[in-house]
Amino acid sequence: MVGVPKGAPTAGCREGPSWALVTFLVAMDKVGPRHRMCRRAGVPLCGRPNCPSAKRPYPPGMHGRGRKRISEYQVRLLEKQKLRHIYGVGERQMRSYYERASRKSAVTGEELIRQLETRLDAVILRLGFALTQRQARQLVSHGHVKLNGRRLDVPSAQVKPEDTIELSDKAKNFVYVREAIELSPDPPPYLYRNVDQLQGTMSRLPERDEIPLPVPIEERLIIEFYS
């Protein structure tokens, strides 16, 4: 029998809207299978055209189609979780990005997305060296990426203007890398890609309207959530 987490409501208290909100918060805080989170949000956060959320845009489970009242807090929470799962970051990392963005002179919401977009794994994805964010993260964490000629295995490393990104000789022959190059669209304007050498350069920091997110994100709601 699975035990009840410490501090969780007892069996007699697991009814009503308060327990439903606790269940929602716990479920949304998990990184978990990507398509499960897509269905919970009702949009293809993974960016794949064959995402199950396209046919079943409701949460998984036998009560997924049930009508539920969503509070303003849940709307902000869902928007924050959508952005978290697009970039595959944890809650502690997300709050750290927010605090760092709030100290900048730029618009906080735009700066938050800019910091996420300039992560090394995100740049690998935008350059078309991977088809998904998880593939891009695996390339970095397995040591197949060089930043300015030095091997780097930290997916959250920040890429700066004029930095050069290159795949290792071994990774250049990976089947899924070659498939990604053929299937991925051209990089956004702030990135330059050399297809022959599988290299890329960030020419400048991205503008908000240049960032190709798979689904629309209202960063204002995310800032309100953390405020």
Backbone as JSON, one array per atom type, in Angstrom:
{
  "sequence": "MVGVPKGAPTAGCREGPSWALVTFLVAMDKVGPRHRMCRRAGVPLCGRPNCPSAKRPYPPGMHGRGRKRISEYQVRLLEKQKLRHIYGVGERQMRSYYERASRKSAVTGEELIRQLETRLDAVILRLGFALTQRQARQLVSHGHVKLNGRRLDVPSAQVKPEDTIELSDKAKNFVYVREAIELSPDPPPYLYRNVDQLQGTMSRLPERDEIPLPVPIEERLIIEFYS",
  "N": [[0.85, -1.19, 0.0], [0.54, 2.2, -0.84], [1.98, 4.84, 0.9], [0.72, 7.86, 2.48], [1.84, 11.09, 1.64], [3.87, 13.04, 3.85], [2.27, 15.49, 5.75], [0.15, 15.7, 4.02], [-3.41, 16.0, 3.37], [-5.75, 14.14, 5.37], [-7.75, 11.11, 4.85], [-10.38, 11.83, 5.27], [-10.39, 14.47, 4.6], [-9.96, 14.73, 1.95], [-11.64, 15.86, -0.03], [-13.66, 18.12, -1.93], [-13.04, 21.53, -3.18], [-10.54, 22.44, -2.22], [-8.84, 20.19, -1.9], [-8.83, 19.35, -4.56], [-7.42, 21.43, -5.74], [-4.91, 21.06, -4.55], [-4.22, 18.59, -5.67], [-4.06, 19.36, -8.35], [-1.89, 21.17, -8.28], [0.24, 19.5, -7.46], [0.34, 17.67, -9.58], [0.98, 19.36, -11.75], [3.48, 20.23, -11.07], [5.27, 18.27, -11.61], [7.87, 17.13, -13.75], [7.92, 14.89, -15.54], [6.42, 12.67, -18.11], [6.53, 14.12, -21.32], [4.32, 14.38, -23.14], [2.16, 13.93, -21.5], [2.12, 16.21, -19.95], [1.61, 18.0, -21.98], [-1.02, 17.34, -22.64], [-2.27, 17.94, -20.25], [-2.02, 20.68, -20.2], [-3.33, 21.21, -22.53], [-2.28, 21.97, -24.94], [0.27, 21.61, -27.52], [3.05, 21.47, -26.0], [5.47, 20.32, -26.49], [6.03, 20.86, -29.1], [5.84, 19.14, -31.25], [4.34, 17.9, -34.25], [2.79, 15.61, -34.11], [1.74, 15.46, -31.6], [-0.15, 14.13, -28.89], [-1.95, 15.9, -27.69], [-3.2, 17.31, -29.66], [-5.3, 15.77, -30.63], [-6.52, 15.02, -28.3], [-7.22, 17.3, -26.37], [-7.3, 17.59, -23.47], [-6.9, 16.93, -19.93], [-5.15, 13.88, -18.93], [-6.58, 10.72, -17.81], [-9.54, 9.33, -16.17], [-11.3, 11.33, -15.47], [-10.66, 13.42, -17.04], [-12.1, 14.87, -18.96], [-13.97, 16.21, -17.57], [-15.82, 19.07, -16.48], [-14.27, 21.84, -15.05], [-13.87, 24.36, -12.64], [-11.71, 27.04, -13.02], [-9.53, 28.96, -11.24], [-8.22, 32.36, -10.96], [-5.68, 32.2, -9.96], [-4.93, 29.61, -10.74], [-4.88, 29.93, -13.5], [-2.67, 31.61, -13.85], [-0.74, 29.97, -12.75], [-0.79, 27.78, -14.54], [0.14, 29.0, -16.87], [2.73, 29.62, -16.16], [3.72, 27.04, -15.73], [3.54, 26.0, -18.3], [5.56, 27.43, -19.66], [7.75, 26.55, -18.19], [7.85, 23.81, -18.84], [8.24, 23.88, -21.56], [10.9, 24.63, -21.78], [12.01, 22.79, -20.11], [12.79, 23.12, -17.37], [13.29, 23.11, -13.8], [11.29, 24.01, -10.88], [12.76, 25.47, -8.98], [14.86, 26.43, -10.54], [13.38, 27.98, -12.32], [12.32, 30.01, -10.7], [14.7, 31.21, -9.97], [15.53, 32.22, -12.45], [13.5, 34.12, -12.79], [13.96, 35.89, -10.63], [16.47, 36.84, -11.35], [15.83, 38.09, -13.75], [14.12, 40.08, -12.86], [15.81, 41.89, -11.73], [16.96, 43.2, -13.79], [17.06, 46.0, -16.1], [15.4, 45.84, -18.27], [12.14, 44.86, -19.63], [10.54, 42.72, -17.42], [9.2, 40.25, -18.01], [9.91, 39.78, -20.71], [12.67, 39.65, -20.44], [12.9, 37.39, -18.84], [12.08, 35.29, -20.58], [14.03, 35.64, -22.5], [16.38, 34.9, -21.13], [15.88, 32.19, -20.73], [15.79, 31.37, -23.37], [18.4, 31.68, -24.2], [19.78, 29.65, -23.05], [22.09, 26.92, -23.26], [21.13, 24.42, -24.2], [18.7, 25.21, -25.33], [19.59, 26.84, -27.42], [20.91, 24.97, -29.0], [18.69, 23.52, -29.88], [17.31, 25.51, -31.36], [19.15, 25.96, -33.38], [18.75, 23.77, -34.9], [19.99, 21.35, -34.49], [18.84, 19.38, -33.08], [15.66, 17.73, -32.66], [13.9, 17.95, -30.58], [13.53, 19.47, -27.32], [14.46, 17.79, -25.33], [16.18, 16.06, -26.7], [18.13, 17.93, -27.4], [19.07, 18.65, -24.87], [20.17, 16.21, -24.08], [22.28, 15.92, -25.9], [23.96, 17.95, -24.98], [24.41, 17.3, -22.23], [25.68, 14.86, -22.46], [28.14, 15.53, -23.35], [28.61, 16.27, -26.03], [28.81, 18.75, -27.16], [30.46, 21.75, -28.02], [31.45, 24.83, -26.73], [32.66, 27.75, -27.84], [34.94, 26.32, -28.61], [35.52, 24.7, -26.43], [34.64, 21.81, -24.63], [31.46, 21.42, -23.21], [29.2, 20.45, -20.76], [26.89, 21.35, -19.54], [23.62, 21.97, -19.57], [22.23, 24.31, -18.86], [23.96, 26.4, -19.24], [24.72, 29.75, -20.11], [24.5, 31.24, -23.27], [26.3, 33.7, -24.99], [26.34, 36.75, -26.99], [28.21, 36.46, -30.01], [29.31, 34.05, -29.29], [30.4, 30.77, -30.18], [28.99, 27.74, -31.22], [29.42, 24.27, -31.45], [29.1, 20.92, -32.63], [30.41, 17.77, -31.46], [32.78, 15.62, -33.17], [31.84, 13.01, -33.18], [29.12, 13.33, -32.65], [28.28, 14.61, -34.93], [27.79, 12.63, -36.73], [25.57, 11.33, -35.84], [22.43, 9.78, -36.34], [19.96, 10.97, -35.66], [20.68, 13.6, -35.41], [21.39, 14.3, -38.03], [18.88, 13.92, -39.19], [17.48, 15.92, -37.86], [18.68, 18.23, -38.89], [17.75, 18.16, -41.5], [14.98, 18.31, -41.2], [14.34, 20.44, -39.53], [13.33, 23.9, -39.25], [14.75, 26.97, -40.63], [17.2, 28.68, -38.6], [16.34, 31.22, -36.11], [16.57, 34.87, -36.57], [18.66, 35.82, -34.92], [20.57, 33.91, -34.79], [23.23, 32.17, -36.44], [23.85, 29.58, -38.72], [26.07, 27.05, -39.74], [25.73, 24.65, -41.9], [27.31, 22.7, -43.12], [29.57, 22.33, -41.45], [28.32, 21.93, -39.1], [28.06, 23.98, -37.15], [27.35, 26.86, -35.15], [26.5, 30.3, -34.48], [25.78, 32.82, -32.12], [24.63, 35.82, -32.95], [23.56, 38.06, -31.74], [21.58, 39.11, -28.88], [18.33, 37.67, -28.48], [15.22, 39.14, -29.63], [11.95, 39.58, -28.21], [9.79, 39.03, -29.99], [11.04, 37.44, -31.84], [11.49, 34.95, -30.91], [10.81, 31.63, -31.36], [8.47, 30.2, -29.93], [6.7, 27.14, -29.2], [4.01, 27.34, -28.5], [1.67, 30.01, -27.8], [2.62, 32.29, -25.24], [1.79, 34.07, -22.36], [3.65, 36.14, -20.82], [3.13, 38.03, -18.92], [1.27, 36.98, -17.12], [2.86, 35.13, -15.83], [4.72, 36.69, -14.49], [2.98, 37.98, -12.75], [2.26, 35.78, -11.23], [4.61, 35.18, -9.76], [5.0, 37.54, -8.44]],
  "CA": [[0.0, 0.0, 0.0], [1.34, 3.41, -0.94], [1.75, 5.73, 2.02], [0.32, 9.23, 2.21], [2.95, 11.99, 1.9], [3.83, 13.76, 5.12], [1.64, 16.79, 5.65], [-0.99, 15.68, 3.11], [-4.69, 15.87, 4.07], [-6.18, 12.78, 5.67], [-8.77, 10.61, 3.94], [-11.63, 12.57, 5.45], [-10.26, 15.84, 4.09], [-9.62, 14.71, 0.53], [-12.81, 16.16, -0.82], [-13.9, 19.54, -2.08], [-12.15, 22.28, -4.06], [-9.17, 22.6, -1.69], [-8.06, 19.0, -2.25], [-8.68, 19.35, -6.02], [-6.35, 22.37, -6.06], [-3.66, 20.42, -4.16], [-3.93, 17.59, -6.69], [-3.66, 20.08, -9.56], [-0.56, 21.72, -8.07], [1.21, 18.41, -7.44], [0.45, 17.12, -10.94], [1.62, 20.3, -12.65], [4.86, 20.49, -10.68], [6.11, 17.19, -12.08], [8.38, 17.25, -15.12], [7.19, 13.76, -16.08], [6.34, 12.47, -19.56], [6.23, 15.38, -21.98], [2.99, 14.44, -23.73], [1.18, 14.02, -20.42], [2.03, 17.62, -19.6], [0.94, 18.66, -23.1], [-2.46, 17.11, -22.52], [-2.77, 18.65, -19.07], [-2.13, 22.09, -20.59], [-4.24, 21.31, -23.66], [-1.56, 22.49, -26.11], [1.5, 20.83, -27.75], [4.23, 22.12, -25.44], [6.67, 19.68, -27.06], [6.27, 21.4, -30.42], [5.78, 18.1, -32.26], [3.04, 17.9, -34.94], [2.02, 14.41, -33.76], [1.48, 15.47, -30.15], [-1.5, 13.64, -28.57], [-2.85, 16.97, -27.26], [-3.95, 17.8, -30.81], [-6.53, 14.99, -30.72], [-7.14, 14.93, -26.98], [-6.78, 18.5, -25.63], [-7.82, 17.59, -22.1], [-5.99, 16.18, -19.06], [-5.32, 12.42, -18.94], [-7.34, 10.16, -16.69], [-10.96, 9.1, -16.42], [-12.04, 12.56, -15.24], [-9.99, 14.49, -17.78], [-13.03, 15.69, -19.73], [-14.92, 16.86, -16.68], [-15.77, 20.53, -16.4], [-13.67, 22.29, -13.8], [-13.7, 25.8, -12.5], [-10.3, 27.4, -12.91], [-9.38, 30.27, -10.6], [-7.19, 33.22, -11.55], [-4.39, 31.65, -9.54], [-4.63, 28.45, -11.58], [-4.55, 30.42, -14.84], [-1.27, 32.07, -13.79], [0.09, 28.79, -12.5], [-0.71, 27.01, -15.78], [0.98, 29.71, -17.82], [4.11, 29.43, -15.7], [4.1, 25.65, -15.96], [3.74, 25.83, -19.74], [6.9, 27.91, -20.01], [8.7, 25.64, -17.54], [7.98, 22.54, -19.55], [8.8, 24.13, -22.89], [12.35, 24.65, -21.65], [12.46, 21.67, -19.29], [13.49, 23.57, -16.17], [12.61, 22.86, -12.55], [10.69, 25.18, -10.24], [13.81, 26.27, -8.36], [15.54, 27.13, -11.63], [12.47, 28.97, -12.88], [12.28, 31.15, -9.78], [15.99, 31.87, -10.07], [15.49, 33.02, -13.68], [12.62, 35.26, -12.56], [14.63, 36.85, -9.75], [17.54, 37.47, -12.12], [15.21, 38.98, -14.74], [13.51, 41.23, -12.19], [16.86, 42.85, -11.39], [17.4, 43.86, -15.01], [16.3, 47.21, -16.44], [14.46, 45.51, -19.34], [10.84, 44.34, -19.21], [10.85, 41.49, -16.69], [8.71, 39.08, -18.73], [10.73, 39.56, -21.89], [14.0, 39.23, -20.0], [12.78, 36.01, -18.36], [12.08, 34.4, -21.73], [15.33, 35.77, -23.15], [17.34, 34.08, -20.39], [15.59, 30.78, -21.03], [16.09, 31.12, -24.78], [19.85, 31.68, -24.41], [20.4, 28.46, -22.47], [22.82, 26.18, -24.28], [20.28, 23.4, -24.82], [17.72, 25.89, -26.17], [20.27, 27.29, -28.63], [21.11, 23.76, -29.82], [17.41, 23.23, -30.51], [17.01, 26.53, -32.36], [20.06, 25.79, -34.5], [18.31, 22.63, -35.69], [20.82, 20.17, -34.25], [17.98, 18.41, -32.4], [14.25, 17.92, -32.98], [13.17, 18.26, -29.36], [14.34, 20.04, -26.25], [15.12, 16.71, -24.61], [17.33, 15.65, -27.51], [19.16, 18.96, -27.26], [19.66, 18.53, -23.53], [20.99, 15.01, -24.05], [23.52, 16.23, -26.61], [24.83, 18.76, -24.11], [24.78, 16.6, -21.0], [26.58, 13.76, -22.8], [29.44, 16.06, -23.74], [28.77, 16.31, -27.48], [28.72, 20.14, -27.6], [31.58, 22.63, -27.69], [31.16, 26.25, -26.7], [33.93, 28.46, -28.08], [36.04, 25.36, -28.72], [35.68, 23.91, -25.2], [33.5, 20.92, -24.37], [30.64, 21.88, -22.09], [28.1, 19.51, -20.54], [25.9, 22.0, -18.66], [22.54, 22.47, -20.45], [21.76, 25.64, -18.47], [24.98, 27.42, -19.49], [24.21, 30.86, -20.91], [25.23, 31.58, -24.49], [26.38, 35.15, -25.14], [26.6, 37.17, -28.37], [29.49, 36.11, -30.62], [29.73, 32.7, -28.9], [30.31, 29.76, -31.24], [28.56, 26.42, -30.75], [29.77, 23.24, -32.42], [28.93, 19.55, -32.18], [31.6, 16.94, -31.52], [32.89, 14.83, -34.4], [30.98, 11.84, -33.05], [27.72, 13.74, -32.73], [27.97, 15.02, -36.3], [27.38, 11.45, -37.48], [24.37, 10.75, -35.26], [21.32, 9.75, -37.28], [18.91, 11.93, -35.3], [21.2, 14.94, -35.7], [21.23, 14.49, -39.47], [17.45, 14.08, -39.44], [17.08, 17.23, -37.36], [19.15, 19.25, -39.84], [16.9, 18.12, -42.68], [13.58, 18.58, -40.9], [14.16, 21.66, -38.75], [13.3, 25.15, -40.03], [15.94, 27.81, -40.51], [17.32, 29.31, -37.28], [15.83, 32.59, -36.01], [17.53, 35.86, -37.09], [19.79, 36.09, -34.03], [21.5, 32.78, -34.86], [23.77, 31.8, -37.74], [24.17, 28.15, -38.73], [26.88, 26.49, -40.82], [25.23, 23.28, -42.0], [28.39, 21.79, -43.51], [30.44, 22.05, -40.3], [27.45, 21.79, -37.92], [28.44, 25.03, -36.22], [26.42, 27.97, -35.08], [26.96, 31.48, -33.75], [24.75, 33.76, -31.7], [25.1, 37.14, -33.37], [23.06, 39.05, -30.78], [20.54, 38.6, -28.01], [17.05, 37.63, -29.21], [14.09, 39.98, -29.27], [10.82, 38.75, -27.79], [8.97, 38.57, -31.11], [11.82, 36.56, -32.69], [11.65, 33.65, -30.25], [9.77, 30.75, -31.9], [7.89, 29.27, -28.95], [5.73, 26.24, -29.84], [2.65, 27.79, -28.19], [1.69, 31.37, -27.27], [2.85, 32.42, -23.81], [1.58, 35.4, -21.81], [4.6, 36.27, -19.72], [2.56, 38.9, -17.89], [0.67, 36.12, -16.1], [3.94, 34.48, -15.08], [5.26, 37.7, -13.58], [1.97, 38.14, -11.69], [2.33, 34.61, -10.36], [5.77, 35.27, -8.88], [5.01, 38.82, -7.72]],
  "C": [[0.88, 1.24, 0.0], [0.98, 4.35, 0.2], [1.36, 7.12, 1.57], [1.49, 10.15, 2.52], [2.76, 12.76, 3.19], [3.22, 15.13, 4.92], [0.44, 16.83, 4.73], [-2.28, 15.53, 3.91], [-5.05, 14.41, 4.29], [-7.34, 12.41, 4.76], [-10.05, 11.4, 4.06], [-11.6, 13.96, 4.87], [-10.03, 15.89, 2.61], [-10.85, 14.9, -0.35], [-12.93, 17.67, -0.94], [-12.85, 20.23, -2.92], [-10.74, 22.41, -3.55], [-8.3, 21.4, -2.04], [-7.85, 18.91, -3.75], [-7.55, 20.29, -6.43], [-5.0, 21.77, -5.69], [-3.25, 19.39, -5.21], [-3.43, 18.25, -7.97], [-2.23, 20.59, -9.43], [0.5, 20.63, -8.12], [1.43, 17.86, -8.84], [1.22, 18.06, -11.86], [3.08, 20.53, -12.3], [5.81, 19.39, -11.16], [6.61, 17.49, -13.49], [7.75, 16.15, -15.96], [7.23, 13.6, -17.59], [5.85, 13.74, -20.25], [4.81, 15.44, -22.52], [1.9, 14.47, -22.66], [1.01, 15.48, -20.0], [1.38, 18.42, -20.72], [-0.58, 18.52, -22.98], [-3.03, 17.85, -21.32], [-2.94, 20.14, -19.39], [-3.08, 22.29, -21.76], [-3.62, 21.84, -24.93], [-0.27, 21.68, -26.29], [2.75, 21.57, -27.28], [5.52, 21.56, -26.04], [7.0, 20.22, -28.44], [6.19, 20.38, -31.55], [4.4, 18.08, -32.93], [2.17, 16.7, -34.58], [1.71, 14.33, -32.27], [0.05, 15.01, -29.86], [-2.46, 14.74, -28.15], [-3.65, 17.54, -28.42], [-5.29, 17.08, -30.95], [-7.26, 14.92, -29.4], [-6.69, 16.11, -26.12], [-7.41, 18.62, -24.25], [-6.9, 16.72, -21.25], [-6.21, 14.68, -19.15], [-6.1, 11.95, -17.73], [-8.83, 10.09, -16.99], [-11.81, 10.36, -16.22], [-11.48, 13.73, -16.03], [-10.93, 15.41, -18.52], [-14.02, 16.43, -18.86], [-14.74, 18.37, -16.65], [-15.23, 20.94, -15.03], [-13.6, 23.81, -13.78], [-12.22, 26.09, -12.27], [-10.21, 28.82, -12.35], [-8.31, 31.08, -11.32], [-5.8, 32.71, -11.18], [-3.98, 30.47, -10.42], [-4.27, 28.86, -13.01], [-3.1, 30.87, -14.88], [-0.33, 30.9, -13.6], [0.28, 27.98, -13.79], [0.2, 27.68, -16.79], [2.46, 29.56, -17.44], [4.58, 28.02, -15.97], [4.3, 25.35, -17.44], [5.14, 26.27, -20.15], [7.97, 27.02, -19.4], [8.93, 24.4, -18.36], [8.44, 22.71, -20.99], [10.31, 24.05, -22.84], [12.89, 23.55, -20.74], [13.22, 22.07, -18.05], [12.64, 23.28, -14.94], [12.1, 24.15, -11.93], [11.76, 26.07, -9.59], [14.58, 27.06, -9.41], [14.67, 28.26, -12.16], [12.4, 30.21, -11.99], [13.59, 31.92, -9.82], [16.06, 32.74, -11.33], [14.62, 34.27, -13.49], [13.32, 36.32, -11.71], [15.75, 37.58, -10.49], [16.95, 38.46, -13.13], [14.64, 40.22, -14.09], [14.54, 42.28, -11.79], [17.39, 43.6, -12.61], [16.53, 45.09, -15.29], [15.28, 46.94, -17.54], [13.13, 45.04, -18.75], [11.04, 42.95, -18.62], [10.41, 40.24, -17.45], [9.55, 38.76, -19.95], [12.13, 39.09, -21.5], [13.99, 37.81, -19.49], [12.85, 35.04, -19.54], [13.42, 34.47, -22.47], [16.4, 34.92, -22.46], [17.13, 32.6, -20.65], [16.01, 30.43, -22.45], [17.59, 31.06, -25.04], [20.55, 30.58, -23.61], [21.05, 27.65, -23.61], [21.94, 25.14, -24.96], [19.21, 24.03, -25.71], [18.35, 26.36, -27.48], [20.54, 26.12, -29.57], [19.82, 23.41, -30.56], [17.1, 24.23, -31.62], [17.93, 26.43, -33.57], [19.67, 24.61, -35.38], [19.18, 21.41, -35.55], [20.06, 19.08, -33.51], [16.53, 18.74, -32.75], [13.43, 18.31, -31.76], [14.13, 18.84, -28.32], [15.09, 18.94, -25.49], [16.3, 16.14, -25.4], [18.47, 16.64, -27.37], [19.85, 18.87, -25.91], [20.57, 17.31, -23.45], [22.31, 15.22, -24.78], [24.49, 16.99, -25.72], [25.32, 17.96, -22.92], [25.7, 15.41, -21.24], [27.92, 14.23, -23.36], [29.68, 16.14, -25.23], [28.74, 17.74, -28.04], [29.94, 20.91, -27.13], [31.1, 24.08, -27.75], [32.47, 27.01, -26.76], [35.13, 27.52, -28.04], [36.25, 24.48, -27.51], [34.43, 23.08, -24.96], [32.77, 21.37, -23.12], [29.44, 20.95, -21.97], [27.05, 20.04, -19.57], [24.79, 22.59, -19.52], [22.1, 23.89, -20.12], [22.78, 26.73, -18.69], [24.42, 28.49, -20.42], [25.12, 31.14, -22.1], [25.17, 33.09, -24.68], [26.61, 35.5, -26.61], [28.04, 36.91, -28.78], [30.03, 34.75, -30.15], [29.49, 31.74, -30.06], [29.98, 28.41, -30.64], [28.86, 25.41, -31.85], [29.55, 21.87, -31.81], [30.26, 18.8, -32.29], [31.61, 16.13, -32.81], [31.98, 13.61, -34.36], [29.52, 12.21, -33.25], [27.33, 14.14, -34.14], [27.49, 13.85, -37.16], [26.14, 10.77, -36.89], [23.22, 10.85, -36.26], [20.29, 10.82, -36.95], [19.38, 13.37, -35.47], [21.04, 15.26, -37.18], [19.75, 14.68, -39.84], [16.97, 15.46, -39.0], [17.48, 18.34, -38.33], [18.23, 19.31, -41.05], [15.47, 18.59, -42.4], [13.35, 19.91, -40.19], [14.09, 22.89, -39.66], [14.6, 25.92, -39.86], [15.99, 28.45, -39.12], [16.72, 30.71, -37.27], [16.93, 33.6, -36.36], [18.76, 36.09, -36.2], [20.82, 34.96, -34.01], [21.96, 32.55, -36.3], [24.2, 30.35, -37.68], [24.98, 27.79, -39.97], [26.53, 25.01, -40.91], [26.36, 22.3, -42.31], [29.26, 21.39, -42.32], [29.65, 21.82, -39.02], [27.93, 22.72, -36.8], [27.36, 26.11, -36.21], [27.0, 29.1, -34.25], [25.77, 32.32, -33.35], [25.26, 35.17, -31.99], [24.69, 38.24, -32.4], [22.02, 38.4, -29.89], [19.19, 38.63, -28.75], [16.06, 38.68, -28.71], [12.9, 39.07, -28.98], [10.03, 38.2, -28.98], [9.73, 37.67, -32.07], [11.91, 35.14, -32.13], [10.51, 32.73, -30.68], [9.25, 29.73, -30.88], [6.83, 28.4, -29.62], [4.28, 26.62, -29.6], [2.74, 29.23, -27.67], [1.83, 31.37, -25.74], [2.6, 33.87, -23.41], [2.48, 35.56, -20.6], [4.1, 37.17, -18.6], [1.95, 38.07, -16.76], [1.72, 35.45, -15.24], [4.55, 35.44, -14.09], [4.28, 37.95, -12.44], [1.99, 36.97, -10.73], [3.45, 34.74, -9.34], [5.78, 36.55, -8.04], [4.32, 38.7, -6.36]]
}
